[in-house]
């Protein structure tokens, strides 16, 4: 990002007590508009396997700042350690962003 520019970024950590066989994570930044939530940015699918430390980070960035309510959606799919397929689709609570003028 250029000096003086403002942007919105979110970072999540995932902890797995037993690492899965496969893991695919996509983070999305969603902006509140009226009654809807609109996806403004998506991370590339990340296939890293999370460990038990919770120190790995996944990040998504929107390239400008926009005064609004924002939330992060986490979409995960994969295969657990015992071969069971799983899907997770979770959102964070809304955060109000006020951009510098």
Secondary structure, DSSP 8 states (H G I E B T S, - for coil): --TT---EEEEEE---SS--SEEEEEEEEEEEETTEEEEEEE---B-----SS---EEEEEESS---EEEEEEEEEEEE-TTS-EEEEEEE---EEE----
